Amino acid sequence: MSDKPTRETRFIFVTGGVVSSLGKGIAAASIGRLLVERGLSVTIQKFDPYINVDPGTMSPFQHGEVYVTDDGAETDLDLGHYERFIDESLSQSNNVTTGRIYQNIITKERRGDYLGATVQVVPHVTDEIKSYISRLADGHDVVITEVGGTVGDIESLPFLEALRQFRQDVGRGKCAFVHLTLVPYIAAAGELKTKPTQHSVRELMQIGIQPDVLICRTEWPLAEDVRRKIARFCNVDMRNVIESRDLDSIYEVPLRYHEQGLDGAIVELLGLKTDSPDLSAWQSMVDRVKNPSRGTVRIAVVGKYTSLVDSYKSIEEALIHGGIAHDTGVDIDWLSSEAIEGRTDAMDEYDGVLIPGGFGGRGIAGMVGTVRLLRENGVPFFGICLGLQCAVIEFARNVCGLEGADSAEFEPASPHRVISLLDSQLQVTDKGGTMRLGAYPCRLAPDSRVRTIYGSEEVSERHRHRYELNNEYRDRLEEAGLRSSGTSPDGGLVEIVELSGHPFFVATQFHPELKSRPTRPHPLFAAFIGAAMDRRGGRGAEQETGTGVAPPLPQPAGSQ
């Protein structure tokens, strides 16, 4: 693939100022959605200024979830927002860190690629950054690039310098800069303050970047005089000062941007000719989220990292998508598996319980105990990755009678390591080297619940884990009733287990939440919410079998 951008491709750069956590990822994703609705081919990438090569070894408490793409890249959680909004599968090239940039440059220097030259930030680092933008150009009308961090951070300076150069390289008419900033309300003064936005734009201009569009996060409406003041002092057209207030659903953001003409301004800036978007299907989906006609189900997520919900961002969104499939709301309680160890009630207050992924032995007792309560009391259970492993451990101990059954990860000396590494993994020492990452095929057993849910014989799902169900115990588990209903095509790896005779007891080794979309809810999440509705007592005609099969949603433009 050429490192030179195609002549037709346009580029949008999204930066942030004043403070972090303003929602640049949602802003970039929302712009992408609007351009997709206009019939354009769009991709989005994230530049992260940290020196880690990727977030794979970072604590979820520091970074939130690690989002995994089909090609096995461990990436920033914003890529999940990108995929969910533009409905396109992304790759390693869509998430670039300072660590990866420097790793590439040092590798080239050691190889002698620079022919003895002194390696410097300009041009070598900036050229490497620009090459990552250009690589995404082929096949796309628009490439959107979000720069992590805040303008003024020393870590992000090489990225901003690269963007400044890039606009000079490809031409000003082919690039647009969108700057997300904060307009705080000062209660004592009783007014909105524009000075932080002015200073943030001034920081950008000192680097050589003049933003074309300002998206202003605010708790109060931006009056015309406030917009005029921002436009005047920031050298931006007044119509390109966009108000961005907190909303009930992130999926509402593209609609509010469109109302203010953001997508029209961007296509005009970039010289693109498109039809006006038809957002009726997207609006219908948002209406289901905000005003579900079939009540609300209450779901508990029992996990290790629940004190930071971003650790399970894709889980949260996929549960919401499952509700969209049935036009029902989803109320999520985040429970620490450590805090509920020893709980003996049946969790009767919940319509369903999900146990998500994680690593390490902390909190495992609470998860295993929760699985037992759900299994014995008929509460819908959905296990993902570590959730499957806990389900297998619980079943082996309490149904198969395998005393001390455990995972080799948590208890290497266990007499029954029902969860273990494969032989091929035992000699690998690098962190991540033993991981099964990315998309793998899964064959579904005939007459299984999951075969009915998916409606197909084979599916592809994304993985991020080390330990597998130990095949030495598979027959014993199946004889006792825990069926291996999904396996690798050669039958060597168990991907799904399910329990017959239970309202809903399904656990997967893969992460189905990574492929769920608001316009195409994942079948397993739709099925789980359908079973929760059965338990709640709000079952409709389409949930008669408890499979969660629901009428298809209207599909927005660009959905795949």
C-alpha positions as CSV (number, residue, x, y, z in Angstrom):
1,M,0.0,0.0,0.0
2,S,1.3,3.4,-0.9
3,D,2.3,5.9,1.8
4,K,1.1,8.7,-0.5
5,P,-2.5,9.8,-0.1
6,T,-4.8,9.5,-3.1
7,R,-5.9,12.8,-4.7
8,E,-9.6,12.2,-3.9
9,T,-9.3,11.5,-0.2
10,R,-10.1,14.2,2.3
11,F,-8.8,14.5,5.9
12,I,-10.4,15.7,9.1
13,F,-8.3,16.2,12.3
14,V,-10.0,16.3,15.7
15,T,-8.1,17.8,18.6
16,G,-9.1,18.8,22.1
17,G,-8.3,21.6,24.5
18,V,-8.8,23.0,28.0
19,V,-9.4,19.7,29.7
20,S,-9.3,16.0,28.9
21,S,-12.4,13.7,28.7
22,L,-14.5,16.1,26.7
23,G,-15.5,13.3,24.3
24,K,-13.3,13.7,21.3
25,G,-13.9,10.0,20.4
26,I,-17.6,10.5,20.3
27,A,-17.2,13.7,18.4
28,A,-15.0,12.0,15.8
29,A,-17.4,9.0,15.6
30,S,-20.4,11.2,15.2
31,I,-18.8,13.2,12.4
32,G,-18.0,9.8,10.8
33,R,-21.6,8.7,11.1
34,L,-22.9,11.8,9.4
35,L,-20.5,11.5,6.5
36,V,-21.4,7.8,6.1
37,E,-25.1,8.9,6.0
38,R,-24.1,11.2,3.1
39,G,-22.8,8.2,1.2
40,L,-19.1,8.6,1.8
41,S,-16.6,5.9,2.6
42,V,-15.1,6.8,6.0
43,T,-12.4,5.5,8.3
44,I,-11.2,6.8,11.7
45,Q,-7.9,6.5,13.5
46,K,-6.6,7.5,16.9
47,F,-3.2,8.9,17.7
48,D,-2.4,8.2,21.4
49,P,0.6,10.1,22.8
50,Y,1.6,7.6,25.4
51,I,4.9,5.7,25.1
52,N,3.3,2.2,25.5
53,V,3.3,0.4,22.2
54,D,-0.3,-0.4,22.8
55,P,-2.7,-0.6,25.8
56,G,-2.4,-4.3,26.0
57,T,-0.3,-4.3,29.2
58,M,-2.0,-1.3,30.8
59,S,-4.3,-1.6,33.8
60,P,-8.0,-1.2,33.0
61,F,-8.2,1.2,35.9
62,Q,-5.8,3.5,34.1
63,H,-6.9,3.1,30.5
64,G,-10.3,1.5,30.4
65,E,-11.0,-1.5,28.2
66,V,-8.7,-2.8,25.6
67,Y,-10.6,-2.9,22.3
68,V,-9.5,-5.7,20.0
69,T,-9.9,-5.6,16.2
70,D,-10.3,-8.5,13.8
71,D,-6.6,-8.5,13.0
72,G,-5.7,-8.9,16.7
73,A,-4.6,-5.4,17.5
74,E,-5.0,-4.3,21.1
75,T,-6.3,-0.7,20.8
76,D,-7.8,2.3,22.6
77,L,-11.5,2.0,23.6
78,D,-12.3,4.9,21.2
79,L,-11.9,2.5,18.3
80,G,-15.0,0.7,19.7
81,H,-17.0,4.0,19.3
82,Y,-15.6,4.4,15.8
83,E,-16.7,0.9,14.8
84,R,-20.1,1.2,16.4
85,F,-20.9,4.5,14.7
86,I,-19.5,4.0,11.2
87,D,-20.1,0.3,11.1
88,E,-16.8,-0.6,9.6
89,S,-14.2,-3.0,11.0
90,L,-10.9,-1.3,11.8
91,S,-7.4,-2.6,12.2
92,Q,-4.0,-2.0,13.7
93,S,-3.4,1.0,11.4
94,N,-6.3,2.8,13.1
95,N,-4.6,3.1,16.5
96,V,-1.1,4.6,16.6
97,T,0.9,5.4,19.7
98,T,4.1,7.3,20.4
99,G,5.5,4.0,21.5
100,R,4.8,2.4,18.1
101,I,6.2,5.4,16.2
102,Y,9.4,5.3,18.1
103,Q,9.6,1.5,17.9
104,N,9.4,1.7,14.1
105,I,12.0,4.5,13.9
106,I,14.5,2.8,16.2
107,T,14.1,-0.5,14.2
108,K,14.8,1.5,11.0
109,E,17.8,3.2,12.5
110,R,19.3,-0.1,13.7
111,R,18.8,-1.5,10.2
112,G,20.6,1.5,8.7
113,D,17.6,2.8,6.8
114,Y,18.5,6.4,7.5
115,L,22.0,6.0,5.9
116,G,23.9,7.6,8.8
117,A,21.7,10.6,9.2
118,T,21.0,12.1,12.7
119,V,17.5,10.8,13.6
120,Q,15.3,13.7,14.8
121,V,11.7,14.6,15.7
122,V,11.5,16.6,12.5
123,P,11.5,15.1,9.9
124,H,11.8,11.5,11.0
125,V,9.2,11.3,13.7
126,T,6.7,13.6,11.9
127,D,7.2,11.7,8.6
128,E,6.4,8.4,10.4
129,I,3.2,9.9,11.8
130,K,2.2,11.3,8.4
131,S,2.7,7.9,6.8
132,Y,0.1,6.4,9.1
133,I,-2.5,8.9,8.0
134,S,-1.7,8.3,4.3
135,R,-1.9,4.5,4.6
136,L,-5.6,4.7,5.3
137,A,-6.4,6.9,2.3
138,D,-6.8,4.2,-0.3
139,G,-10.4,3.1,-0.6
140,H,-11.8,5.9,1.6
141,D,-13.3,9.3,0.8
142,V,-12.6,10.7,4.2
143,V,-10.0,9.8,6.9
144,I,-10.8,11.2,10.3
145,T,-7.8,11.4,12.8
146,E,-8.3,12.0,16.5
147,V,-5.3,13.2,18.5
148,G,-5.4,12.0,22.1
149,G,-4.6,14.3,25.0
150,T,-5.0,18.0,25.2
151,V,-3.4,20.8,23.2
152,G,-0.5,22.1,25.3
153,D,0.6,18.6,26.4
154,I,4.2,18.0,25.6
155,E,3.5,14.4,24.5
156,S,1.2,15.5,21.7
157,L,3.4,18.1,20.1
158,P,5.0,15.8,17.5
159,F,1.5,14.7,16.4
160,L,0.2,18.3,16.0
161,E,3.4,19.3,14.1
162,A,2.8,16.3,11.8
163,L,-0.8,17.4,11.2
164,R,0.4,21.0,10.4
165,Q,2.9,19.6,7.9
166,F,0.3,17.2,6.4
167,R,-2.1,20.0,5.5
168,Q,0.8,21.8,3.7
169,D,1.7,18.5,1.9
170,V,-1.8,17.7,0.5
171,G,-3.3,21.1,0.2
172,R,-5.4,23.2,2.6
173,G,-8.7,22.4,0.7
174,K,-8.3,18.8,1.5
175,C,-8.0,19.1,5.2
176,A,-10.3,20.3,8.0
177,F,-9.4,20.9,11.6
178,V,-12.1,20.3,14.3
179,H,-11.2,21.5,17.8
180,L,-13.2,20.3,20.8
181,T,-13.1,22.7,23.7
182,L,-14.9,23.6,27.0
183,V,-17.2,26.6,27.6
184,P,-17.7,26.4,31.4
185,Y,-20.6,28.0,33.3
186,I,-19.5,30.0,36.3
187,A,-22.3,30.0,38.8
188,A,-21.1,32.9,40.9
189,A,-21.0,35.1,37.8
190,G,-24.1,33.6,36.3
191,E,-22.5,33.3,32.8
192,L,-20.6,31.2,30.3
193,K,-16.9,31.9,30.0
194,T,-15.2,31.8,26.6
195,K,-11.7,32.6,27.7
196,P,-10.6,28.9,28.1
197,T,-11.7,28.3,24.5
198,Q,-9.8,31.4,23.3
199,H,-6.6,30.3,25.1
200,S,-6.9,26.8,23.7
201,V,-7.3,28.0,20.1
202,R,-4.3,30.3,20.7
203,E,-2.2,27.3,21.7
204,L,-3.1,25.6,18.4
205,M,-2.4,28.7,16.4
206,Q,1.1,29.0,18.0
207,I,1.8,25.6,16.6
208,G,0.6,26.8,13.2
209,I,-2.9,25.2,13.2
210,Q,-6.1,27.3,12.7
211,P,-9.2,25.3,13.5
212,D,-12.0,25.4,11.0
213,V,-14.7,24.2,13.3
214,L,-15.1,24.5,17.1
215,I,-17.2,22.0,19.0
216,C,-18.0,23.6,22.4
217,R,-18.9,21.3,25.3
218,T,-21.2,23.2,27.6
219,E,-23.9,22.6,30.2
220,W,-25.9,25.5,29.0
221,P,-27.1,26.6,25.5
222,L,-24.7,28.9,23.6
223,A,-26.6,32.1,23.0
224,E,-26.0,33.9,19.8
225,D,-23.8,36.6,21.5
226,V,-21.6,33.9,23.0
227,R,-21.2,32.2,19.6
228,R,-20.4,35.5,18.0
229,K,-17.7,36.2,20.7
230,I,-16.1,32.8,20.2
231,A,-16.1,33.2,16.5
232,R,-14.6,36.6,16.6
233,F,-11.8,35.9,19.0
234,C,-11.0,32.4,17.6
235,N,-11.1,33.5,13.9
236,V,-13.8,30.9,13.0
237,D,-17.0,31.4,11.0
238,M,-19.9,31.8,13.5
239,R,-21.9,29.0,11.8
240,N,-18.9,26.7,12.6
241,V,-19.2,27.2,16.3
242,I,-21.1,24.1,17.3
243,E,-22.8,23.6,20.7
244,S,-22.3,20.2,22.3
245,R,-24.3,19.5,25.5
246,D,-24.6,16.3,27.6
247,L,-27.3,14.0,26.1
248,D,-29.2,11.0,27.3
249,S,-27.5,8.8,24.7
250,I,-24.2,9.1,22.8
251,Y,-26.1,7.9,19.7
252,E,-28.0,11.2,19.8
253,V,-24.9,13.3,19.2
254,P,-24.9,13.0,15.4
255,L,-28.5,14.1,15.3
256,R,-27.7,17.3,17.3
257,Y,-24.6,18.0,15.2
258,H,-26.7,17.7,12.0
259,E,-29.3,20.1,13.3
260,Q,-26.6,22.7,13.6
261,G,-25.2,22.0,10.2
262,L,-21.9,20.5,11.2
263,D,-21.8,17.9,8.4
264,G,-22.8,20.4,5.8
265,A,-20.0,22.8,6.9
266,I,-17.4,20.0,6.8
267,V,-18.3,18.8,3.3
268,E,-18.3,22.4,2.1
269,L,-14.8,23.0,3.7
270,L,-13.5,19.9,2.0
271,G,-15.1,20.6,-1.4
272,L,-17.2,17.4,-1.3
273,K,-20.4,17.0,-3.3
274,T,-22.9,14.7,-1.4
275,D,-26.6,14.2,-1.0
276,S,-28.3,15.3,2.2
277,P,-28.3,12.5,4.8
278,D,-31.5,10.6,5.6
279,L,-31.2,10.2,9.4
280,S,-34.7,8.7,9.9
281,A,-33.4,5.1,10.6
282,W,-30.8,6.4,13.0
283,Q,-33.4,8.6,14.7
284,S,-35.6,5.5,15.1
285,M,-32.8,3.7,16.8
286,V,-32.2,6.6,19.2
287,D,-35.9,6.7,20.0
288,R,-35.7,3.1,21.1
289,V,-32.8,3.9,23.4
290,K,-34.4,7.0,24.9
291,N,-38.1,5.9,25.0
292,P,-38.4,2.1,24.9
293,S,-41.9,1.0,24.5
294,R,-41.5,-2.3,26.4
295,G,-40.2,-1.3,29.8
296,T,-36.8,-1.9,31.3
297,V,-34.8,-4.9,32.4
298,R,-32.4,-4.8,35.2
299,I,-29.0,-6.4,34.5
300,A,-26.1,-6.9,36.9
301,V,-22.5,-7.0,35.6
302,V,-20.3,-8.8,38.2
303,G,-16.7,-8.1,37.4
304,K,-13.2,-7.2,38.6
305,Y,-13.0,-3.6,37.3
306,T,-16.5,-2.3,37.9
307,S,-15.2,0.8,39.8
308,L,-14.3,2.2,36.4
309,V,-17.2,1.5,34.0
310,D,-14.9,2.4,31.0
311,S,-13.2,-0.9,31.7
312,Y,-16.3,-2.5,30.3
313,K,-17.4,0.1,27.8
314,S,-18.2,-2.3,25.0
315,I,-20.1,-4.6,27.4
316,E,-22.2,-1.5,28.4
317,E,-22.9,-0.6,24.8
318,A,-23.7,-4.1,23.7
319,L,-26.3,-4.5,26.5
320,I,-27.9,-1.3,25.3
321,H,-27.9,-2.7,21.8
322,G,-29.6,-5.9,23.1
323,G,-32.3,-3.7,24.5
324,I,-32.6,-1.8,21.2
325,A,-33.4,-5.2,19.5
326,H,-36.4,-5.6,21.7
327,D,-37.4,-2.0,22.2
328,T,-36.7,-2.3,25.9
329,G,-34.4,-0.3,28.2
330,V,-31.5,-1.8,30.1
331,D,-30.7,-0.7,33.6
332,I,-27.2,-1.9,34.5
333,D,-25.8,-2.3,38.1
334,W,-22.0,-2.7,38.3
335,L,-21.1,-5.1,41.1
336,S,-17.6,-5.7,42.3
337,S,-16.9,-9.5,42.4
338,E,-14.8,-9.0,45.5
339,A,-17.6,-7.1,47.3
340,I,-20.2,-9.9,46.8
341,E,-18.0,-12.8,47.8
342,G,-20.1,-15.0,50.1
343,R,-23.4,-13.7,48.9
344,T,-26.1,-16.4,49.4
345,D,-29.3,-14.8,48.0
346,A,-30.5,-15.8,44.6
347,M,-30.0,-12.3,43.0
348,D,-33.8,-12.2,42.6
349,E,-33.7,-8.4,42.0
350,Y,-32.1,-8.9,38.7
351,D,-33.5,-10.1,35.4
352,G,-30.1,-11.3,34.2
353,V,-26.5,-11.3,35.2
354,L,-23.4,-11.0,33.0
355,I,-19.8,-11.9,34.1
356,P,-17.3,-10.3,31.8
357,G,-13.6,-10.8,31.0
358,G,-10.5,-10.1,33.1
359,F,-7.2,-11.5,34.2
360,G,-5.8,-12.7,37.6
361,G,-7.2,-14.4,40.6
362,R,-8.6,-11.4,42.5
363,G,-12.4,-11.6,42.9
364,I,-12.7,-15.0,41.3
365,A,-14.5,-16.5,44.4
366,G,-17.2,-13.9,44.0
367,M,-17.7,-14.8,40.4
368,V,-17.8,-18.5,40.9
369,G,-20.2,-18.1,43.8
370,T,-22.4,-15.9,41.6
371,V,-22.5,-18.5,38.8
372,R,-23.7,-21.1,41.3
373,L,-26.6,-18.9,42.5
374,L,-27.6,-18.2,38.9
375,R,-27.4,-21.9,37.8
376,E,-29.3,-23.2,40.8
377,N,-32.0,-20.5,40.8
378,G,-32.7,-20.2,37.0
379,V,-31.5,-16.6,36.6
380,P,-30.4,-15.8,33.1
381,F,-26.6,-15.9,32.9
382,F,-24.2,-14.7,30.2
383,G,-20.5,-15.3,30.7
384,I,-17.8,-13.8,28.6
385,C,-14.1,-15.0,28.5
386,L,-13.4,-15.1,32.3
387,G,-17.1,-15.6,32.8
388,L,-16.9,-18.9,30.8
389,Q,-13.9,-20.0,32.9
390,C,-15.7,-19.3,36.1
391,A,-18.8,-21.2,34.8
392,V,-16.6,-24.2,34.0
393,I,-14.9,-24.1,37.4
394,E,-18.2,-23.8,39.3
395,F,-19.8,-26.7,37.3
396,A,-16.8,-28.9,37.7
397,R,-16.8,-28.4,41.5
398,N,-20.4,-28.5,42.3
399,V,-22.0,-30.7,39.7
400,C,-19.1,-33.0,38.5
401,G,-17.8,-33.4,42.1
402,L,-14.2,-32.4,41.1
403,E,-13.0,-31.1,44.4
404,G,-10.5,-28.3,44.1
405,A,-11.2,-27.8,40.4
406,D,-9.7,-24.5,39.3
407,S,-7.8,-22.6,36.6
408,A,-4.1,-23.1,36.2
409,E,-3.9,-19.3,36.2
410,F,-5.4,-19.0,39.7
411,E,-4.2,-22.2,41.3
412,P,-1.3,-24.0,39.5
413,A,-1.3,-26.8,42.1
414,S,-5.0,-27.6,41.6
415,P,-5.7,-31.4,41.2
416,H,-8.2,-30.6,38.5
417,R,-7.0,-27.7,36.2
418,V,-10.2,-27.5,34.1
419,I,-8.9,-24.3,32.6
420,S,-5.3,-24.4,31.4
421,L,-2.8,-23.2,28.8
422,L,-2.3,-25.1,25.6
423,D,1.0,-27.1,25.3
424,S,2.2,-24.6,22.7
425,Q,1.8,-21.7,25.1
426,L,3.9,-23.0,27.9
427,Q,7.3,-22.0,26.6
428,V,6.3,-18.4,25.7
429,T,7.5,-15.7,28.2
430,D,6.6,-12.3,26.6
431,K,3.5,-10.7,27.9
432,G,0.9,-11.0,25.2
433,G,2.8,-13.8,23.5
434,T,0.4,-16.5,24.9
435,M,-2.7,-14.5,24.0
436,R,-5.2,-15.6,21.4
437,L,-6.1,-12.3,19.8
438,G,-8.4,-11.2,17.0
439,A,-11.0,-13.0,14.9
440,Y,-11.3,-16.8,14.9
441,P,-14.0,-19.0,13.4
442,C,-16.4,-20.9,15.7
443,R,-18.5,-23.8,14.6
444,L,-21.9,-24.2,16.3
445,A,-23.3,-27.5,17.3
446,P,-26.6,-28.7,15.7
447,D,-29.7,-28.4,17.9
448,S,-27.9,-26.1,20.3
449,R,-29.3,-22.9,21.7
450,V,-26.5,-20.8,20.2
451,R,-27.1,-22.3,16.7
452,T,-30.7,-21.1,17.0
453,I,-29.6,-17.7,18.2
454,Y,-27.1,-17.1,15.5
455,G,-29.1,-18.8,12.8
456,S,-25.9,-20.1,11.1
457,E,-23.5,-23.0,11.3
458,E,-20.3,-21.0,11.7
459,V,-19.5,-17.5,12.9
460,S,-16.4,-15.4,13.4
461,E,-15.7,-13.7,16.8
462,R,-12.9,-11.7,18.4
463,H,-10.7,-13.1,21.2
464,R,-8.4,-11.7,23.9
465,H,-7.4,-14.4,26.4
466,R,-4.7,-16.9,27.3
467,Y,-6.3,-19.8,29.1
468,E,-8.6,-22.4,27.4
469,L,-11.0,-25.1,28.6
470,N,-8.9,-28.2,29.3
471,N,-10.0,-30.9,26.8
472,E,-9.2,-33.6,29.2
473,Y,-12.3,-32.6,31.2
474,R,-14.6,-31.9,28.2
475,D,-16.4,-35.3,28.1
476,R,-17.0,-35.3,31.9
477,L,-18.5,-31.8,31.8
478,E,-20.7,-32.7,28.8
479,E,-21.9,-35.9,30.5
480,A,-23.0,-33.8,33.5
481,G,-24.9,-31.4,31.2
482,L,-22.5,-28.6,30.4
483,R,-22.5,-28.8,26.6
484,S,-19.6,-27.5,24.4
485,S,-21.9,-26.0,21.8
486,G,-19.3,-23.9,20.0
487,T,-15.8,-25.1,19.0
488,S,-13.0,-24.2,16.7
489,P,-13.6,-25.8,13.2
490,D,-11.2,-28.6,14.0
491,G,-13.0,-29.3,17.4
492,G,-9.8,-28.7,19.3
493,L,-10.9,-25.5,21.2
494,V,-14.1,-24.9,23.1
495,E,-15.6,-21.5,22.3
496,I,-19.0,-21.7,23.9
497,V,-20.7,-23.7,26.6
498,E,-24.4,-23.8,27.5
499,L,-26.6,-25.6,30.0
500,S,-29.7,-27.3,28.8
501,G,-32.9,-26.9,30.8
502,H,-31.9,-23.5,32.1
503,P,-33.8,-20.3,31.0
504,F,-30.5,-18.9,29.7
505,F,-27.0,-20.2,30.6
506,V,-24.5,-19.4,27.9
507,A,-20.8,-18.5,28.2
508,T,-18.3,-17.7,25.4
509,Q,-14.5,-17.7,25.4
510,F,-14.6,-14.9,22.8
511,H,-15.8,-11.3,23.3
512,P,-19.1,-10.9,21.3
513,E,-19.5,-7.3,22.6
514,L,-16.7,-6.2,20.2
515,K,-18.9,-6.9,17.2
516,S,-22.2,-5.4,18.4
517,R,-23.5,-2.3,16.7
518,P,-26.5,-0.1,17.6
519,T,-27.9,-0.8,14.2
520,R,-27.1,-4.5,14.3
521,P,-27.2,-5.7,17.9
522,H,-25.2,-8.9,18.5
523,P,-27.4,-12.0,18.5
524,L,-26.1,-13.2,21.9
525,F,-26.8,-9.9,23.6
526,A,-30.2,-9.7,22.0
527,A,-30.9,-13.3,23.2
528,F,-29.7,-12.5,26.7
529,I,-31.9,-9.4,27.0
530,G,-34.8,-11.5,25.5
531,A,-34.3,-14.1,28.3
532,A,-34.2,-11.2,30.9
533,M,-37.5,-10.0,29.5
534,D,-39.0,-13.4,29.9
535,R,-37.9,-13.4,33.6
536,R,-39.3,-9.9,34.1
537,G,-42.6,-11.1,32.8
538,G,-42.7,-8.8,29.8
539,R,-42.4,-11.4,27.1
540,G,-43.8,-10.6,23.7
541,A,-44.5,-12.8,20.7
542,E,-41.0,-12.7,19.3
543,Q,-39.6,-14.0,22.7
544,E,-41.7,-17.1,22.9
545,T,-38.7,-19.4,22.6
546,G,-36.4,-17.3,24.8
547,T,-33.9,-17.1,21.9
548,G,-34.1,-13.3,21.8
549,V,-34.9,-13.2,18.1
550,A,-36.4,-9.8,17.4
551,P,-37.7,-7.9,14.3
552,P,-34.8,-6.3,12.4
553,L,-34.1,-2.7,12.9
554,P,-34.4,-0.2,10.1
555,Q,-30.9,0.1,8.6
556,P,-29.2,3.5,8.3
557,A,-27.2,4.3,5.1
558,G,-23.8,2.6,5.1
559,S,-24.7,-0.2,7.4
560,Q,-22.9,-3.5,6.5
